[in-house]
């Protein structure tokens, strides 16, 4: 057998092109940027997941109609986790290893993101703006983590003592989901109460996916709680409050941004009036007084034949922010150029009330500001400025 020895010219060409090949990132071609997202489309957060997907798709379609980013159109692929971390891993493996996505965008769920990130990071895939406010989305520091959501911990840490003092509450209690999501809210509430020298009178938990909260509510009622912090999402919020109202138990209820959705008052009805929740962007009602929000909401309604929600806004803003960074990165889009662009990114406030977000080489959370909203007469009303 005769071995072919490469010519000097061929060897030189190989040496010059090898670094370029290594620098290239998957999911980017001359005409397309492939993005992936994992949503709950069939589990307890399916209401959120479908809205996020629609919001993302609206912004993707707008961009593609305008010609894309540096001539590249965005292709968005979505996998269903059913809110199960194990399925999130499978979804991440498919998107990263088979579909070759450039970035994971708007992945919903704390436990789900934590399970999927190792799969992504092994292949240098950015975890961009996950739809969860857990601190783990930007801590500990990792160059491929970028988060937009004010943390559950700080939302509740700031809001709890403020509202407790306003309501002159005597017995503060909590009910929370027994996972990292619920624990972050519980930690925030306990640390916030320390600032006003109050300890929790009672706390109770439930497993992810639970539907019956009668025993937990009975326990809170027996403790004579007059203020209850909710580490709950959609049906858990509705189930807890509805059960309490039926038994004549009417404390002040405070939830996090995880409970700030129009599904609460749409599905829970009048019993949900009075609920407080921390939030950033406001829910886009079709008859909103703000003309820009009203225009956007009706555009969404026309496209999807469904009313938009705050989670639709999250999805829309996730893609909009990605586009800003990709445009800043320029024509030679790669993971490295994207990270470099994000590390000096400033995203201005928008029509939905999102505060300015800033990033740097050491700052991976855009903004940690939140405010309070309350359900009044069957719709969310903003009732405070941003808390610091």
C-alpha positions in Angstrom: 0.0 0.0 0.0 1.3 3.4 -0.9 0.6 6.3 1.4 -0.2 9.7 -0.2 1.9 12.5 1.2 0.0 15.8 1.1 1.7 18.6 -0.9 3.0 21.6 0.9 0.2 23.7 -0.5 -2.5 21.3 0.7 -0.9 21.0 4.1 -0.8 24.8 4.4 -4.4 25.0 3.4 -5.3 22.4 6.0 -3.4 24.3 8.7 -5.2 27.5 7.9 -8.7 26.1 7.7 -8.5 23.9 10.8 -8.9 26.7 13.3 -11.8 28.1 11.3 -13.6 24.8 11.4 -13.1 24.6 15.1 -14.4 28.1 15.6 -17.6 27.4 13.8 -20.7 26.7 15.9 -23.5 24.2 15.1 -26.9 25.6 14.2 -25.6 28.4 12.0 -25.5 28.2 8.2 -25.3 30.9 5.5 -29.1 31.1 5.4 -30.4 29.9 8.8 -30.0 30.0 12.6 -31.5 26.9 14.3 -32.8 27.5 17.8 -34.3 25.0 20.2 -36.8 25.3 23.1 -38.2 22.9 25.6 -41.8 23.7 26.8 -44.4 21.9 28.8 -47.0 21.3 26.1 -48.8 18.4 27.8 -48.3 18.6 31.6 -49.3 20.9 34.5 -47.8 24.0 32.9 -49.1 23.4 29.3 -51.0 26.6 29.5 -47.7 28.5 30.0 -45.7 26.4 27.6 -48.1 26.9 24.6 -48.2 30.7 25.3 -44.4 30.9 25.4 -44.2 28.9 22.1 -46.7 31.2 20.4 -44.9 34.4 21.6 -41.6 33.1 20.4 -43.1 32.1 17.0 -44.7 35.5 16.5 -41.3 37.3 16.9 -39.6 34.7 14.7 -42.1 35.2 11.9 -41.8 38.9 12.1 -38.0 38.7 11.8 -38.1 36.2 8.9 -40.6 38.3 7.0 -38.1 41.2 7.3 -35.2 39.0 5.9 -33.7 37.6 9.1 -30.4 38.5 10.9 -27.6 39.2 8.4 -29.5 37.3 5.8 -30.1 34.3 8.1 -33.7 33.3 9.0 -34.5 31.7 12.3 -35.8 28.1 12.5 -37.4 27.4 15.9 -37.7 23.8 17.1 -39.8 23.0 20.2 -39.8 19.8 22.3 -42.3 18.9 25.0 -41.0 18.0 28.5 -44.5 17.5 30.1 -42.8 19.4 33.0 -40.7 16.3 33.7 -36.9 16.8 34.1 -36.2 13.3 32.6 -38.1 14.2 29.4 -36.3 17.6 29.4 -33.0 15.7 29.2 -34.3 13.6 26.3 -35.6 16.8 24.5 -32.2 18.5 25.0 -30.3 15.5 23.7 -32.5 15.5 20.5 -32.2 19.3 20.0 -28.5 19.5 20.7 -27.2 16.3 19.2 -29.6 15.5 16.4 -31.1 18.9 15.4 -27.8 20.7 16.1 -29.3 23.8 17.6 -27.2 27.0 18.0 -28.9 28.0 21.3 -31.6 26.8 23.7 -34.0 29.7 24.2 -36.9 30.2 26.7 -36.8 26.7 28.2 -39.5 26.6 30.9 -39.0 25.1 34.4 -36.3 25.2 37.1 -35.7 21.4 37.5 -36.0 21.0 33.7 -33.3 23.5 32.9 -31.0 22.1 35.6 -31.4 18.7 34.1 -30.8 19.8 30.5 -28.0 22.3 30.8 -25.2 19.7 31.1 -26.3 18.2 27.7 -26.1 21.7 26.2 -22.8 22.9 27.7 -21.0 19.8 26.6 -21.7 20.9 23.0 -21.1 24.7 23.7 -24.8 25.5 23.4 -25.9 28.7 25.2 -28.8 28.5 27.7 -30.5 31.8 26.8 -33.2 33.4 28.9 -34.9 30.4 30.5 -38.5 31.0 31.7 -37.8 30.4 35.3 -36.6 32.9 38.0 -34.4 30.5 39.8 -30.9 31.8 40.8 -29.4 28.7 39.3 -30.1 30.1 35.9 -27.1 32.4 36.3 -25.4 31.1 39.4 -22.8 29.7 39.7 -21.3 31.7 36.9 -21.0 29.9 33.5 -20.2 31.7 30.2 -23.1 30.0 28.5 -25.8 31.1 31.0 -28.0 34.2 30.4 -31.1 35.0 32.5 -33.7 37.7 32.3 -36.1 37.0 35.1 -35.9 38.7 38.5 -35.3 35.8 40.9 -38.1 34.1 42.8 -36.0 34.5 45.9 -35.5 38.3 45.6 -39.1 38.9 44.4 -40.5 37.3 47.5 -37.7 38.5 49.8 -38.6 42.1 49.0 -42.4 41.8 48.7 -43.2 39.7 51.8 -42.1 42.1 54.5 -43.5 45.0 52.6 -47.0 43.5 52.2 -46.9 42.0 55.7 -46.4 45.4 57.2 -49.0 47.0 54.9 -51.6 44.3 56.0 -50.5 44.4 59.6 -50.3 40.6 59.4 -49.7 38.6 62.7 -49.2 35.1 61.5 -47.3 34.5 58.3 -47.4 31.0 56.8 -46.5 29.3 53.5 -47.4 26.5 51.1 -44.9 25.6 48.5 -44.1 23.0 45.8 -41.5 20.5 47.2 -38.8 21.2 44.6 -36.2 23.9 43.8 -39.0 26.3 42.5 -40.9 26.1 45.7 -37.8 26.1 47.9 -36.6 29.4 46.3 -39.8 31.1 47.3 -39.7 29.7 50.8 -36.1 30.8 51.3 -37.0 34.3 50.0 -40.0 34.6 52.3 -38.1 33.5 55.4 -35.2 35.8 54.7 -37.5 38.7 54.0 -39.3 38.1 57.3 -36.0 38.2 59.2 -35.7 41.9 58.2 -38.8 42.7 60.2 -38.1 40.2 63.0 -40.9 37.8 62.1 -40.7 34.0 61.9 -43.1 31.8 60.0 -46.0 30.4 62.1 -46.6 27.4 59.8 -45.4 25.9 56.5 -46.6 23.1 54.4 -45.6 21.5 51.1 -47.0 19.5 48.2 -45.5 17.3 45.4 -45.2 18.6 41.8 -48.4 17.7 39.9 -50.6 17.6 43.0 -54.3 18.5 42.6 -55.7 18.2 46.2 -54.7 20.8 48.7 -57.3 20.2 51.4 -55.0 18.9 54.0 -52.5 21.7 53.5 -55.2 24.4 53.7 -56.7 22.8 56.8 -53.2 22.9 58.4 -52.8 26.6 57.6 -56.3 27.4 58.8 -55.8 25.6 62.1 -52.6 27.7 62.6 -54.8 30.8 62.2 -52.6 32.2 59.4 -53.6 35.7 58.2 -50.9 35.9 55.5 -49.9 33.0 53.2 -46.9 33.0 50.8 -47.6 30.7 47.8 -44.8 28.7 46.2 -47.4 27.7 43.5 -48.0 27.9 39.8 -51.3 27.7 38.0 -53.6 24.9 39.3 -51.9 24.8 42.7 -52.6 28.5 43.2 -56.2 28.1 42.1 -56.6 24.9 44.1 -55.2 26.4 47.3 -57.2 29.6 47.2 -60.4 28.0 46.1 -60.2 25.4 48.9 -59.5 28.2 51.4 -62.4 30.3 50.3 -64.8 27.3 50.5 -63.8 26.8 54.1 -64.1 30.5 55.1 -60.4 30.9 55.3 -59.4 34.2 53.8 -55.8 35.3 54.5 -53.8 37.6 52.3 -52.3 35.5 49.6 -49.0 36.4 47.9 -47.6 34.5 45.0 -44.5 34.9 42.8 -44.2 35.6 39.1 -45.0 31.9 38.6 -48.6 32.7 39.6 -48.9 35.9 37.6 -51.0 34.8 34.7 -54.5 35.5 33.4 -55.2 31.8 33.7 -55.5 32.3 37.4 -58.6 34.6 37.2 -59.9 33.0 34.0 -60.0 29.5 35.5 -60.4 30.3 39.2 -63.1 32.9 38.8 -64.1 35.5 41.5 -62.5 33.5 44.3 -59.1 34.7 43.0 -59.9 38.3 43.6 -57.5 39.8 46.1 -54.5 37.6 45.2 -51.2 39.4 45.1 -48.2 38.4 42.9 -44.8 39.7 42.1 -44.2 40.5 38.4 -42.2 42.5 35.9 -44.0 42.7 32.5 -47.8 43.3 32.6 -50.4 41.0 31.2 -51.4 42.2 27.7 -55.2 42.5 27.8 -56.9 43.1 24.4 -58.6 46.2 25.8 -55.5 47.5 27.5 -55.4 51.3 27.8 -51.8 51.4 26.4 -52.2 51.6 22.6 -48.9 49.8 21.8 -49.8 46.9 24.1 -53.4 46.8 22.6 -52.0 46.7 19.1 -49.6 43.9 19.9 -52.2 41.9 21.7 -54.6 42.1 18.8 -51.9 41.1 16.4 -51.2 38.0 18.5 -54.9 37.3 18.7 -55.3 37.5 14.9 -52.4 35.1 14.3 -53.1 32.4 17.0 -56.9 32.9 17.6 -56.1 33.1 21.3 -55.7 35.9 23.8 -52.1 36.6 24.7 -50.8 36.4 28.2 -47.7 37.5 30.1 -46.1 34.2 29.1 -46.7 35.1 25.5 -44.8 38.3 26.2 -42.0 36.3 27.8 -41.7 34.2 24.7 -41.8 37.2 22.4 -39.1 39.1 24.4 -36.8 36.1 24.6 -36.6 35.9 20.8 -36.4 39.7 20.5 -33.5 39.8 22.9 -31.7 36.9 21.1 -32.1 38.8 17.8 -30.6 41.9 19.3 -27.5 39.9 20.4 -27.2 38.1 17.1 -27.4 41.3 15.2 -24.7 42.8 17.4 -22.5 39.7 16.8 -22.7 40.4 13.1 -22.3 38.2 10.0 -19.8 35.8 11.6 -22.2 34.4 14.1 -20.7 31.8 16.5 -21.0 31.0 20.1 -17.9 33.0 20.9 -19.1 36.1 19.0 -22.6 35.8 20.5 -21.1 35.7 24.0 -18.9 38.6 23.3 -22.0 40.6 22.0 -24.0 39.7 25.1 -21.2 40.7 27.5 -21.8 44.4 26.7 -25.5 44.2 25.9 -28.0 46.8 27.1 -31.6 46.0 26.4 -33.9 49.0 26.9 -37.3 49.0 28.6 -40.2 47.9 26.4 -43.9 48.6 26.0 -44.8 45.9 28.6 -42.9 47.5 31.4 -39.7 45.4 31.4 -37.0 47.3 33.2 -33.7 47.9 31.4 -31.4 44.9 31.3 -27.6 45.0 31.3 -25.1 42.2 30.9 -21.3 42.0 31.2 -18.5 39.4 31.3 -19.4 38.8 35.0 -23.1 39.7 35.1 -25.5 37.1 33.7 -28.8 38.3 35.1 -30.3 41.2 33.1 -32.3 42.8 35.9 -33.4 41.7 39.4 -36.3 44.3 39.8 -39.9 43.2 40.3 -43.2 44.9 41.4 -46.6 43.9 42.8 -49.8 43.3 41.0 -53.2 42.2 42.4 -56.3 40.6 40.9 -59.1 43.2 41.2 -62.5 42.6 39.6 -61.2 39.7 37.6 -58.0 41.1 36.1 -54.5 41.9 37.1 -53.8 45.5 38.2 -50.2 46.8 38.9 -50.2 48.1 42.5 -46.6 49.1 43.1 -43.5 50.4 41.5 -40.4 48.3 41.1 -39.0 47.3 44.5 -35.3 47.8 45.3 
